[in-house]
């Protein structure tokens, strides 16, 4: 099945097929960094024992069930988002 491309997508495809596209300066370093970040995303290198209140434990299980993921994955995601600055407090 052929995909329908909009005008901009078709222009990019045509330029690619004609060999008119060039990498910009520094692209190699960015690609290398992105590949390393992707590898690191799924590395599980440390085990952590964490004590939480019974209430927080039950809430984590509840939220994880809502999301359809294991509670450990949910907790790991929350920690990662907090440490990377993507988890913010609601006002």
Secondary structure, 3 states (H helix, E strand, C coil): CCCCCCHHHHHHHHHHHCCCCCCCCCHHHHHHHHHHHHHHHCCCCCCCCCCCCHHHHHHHHHHHHHHCCCHHHHHHHHHHHHHCCCCCCCC
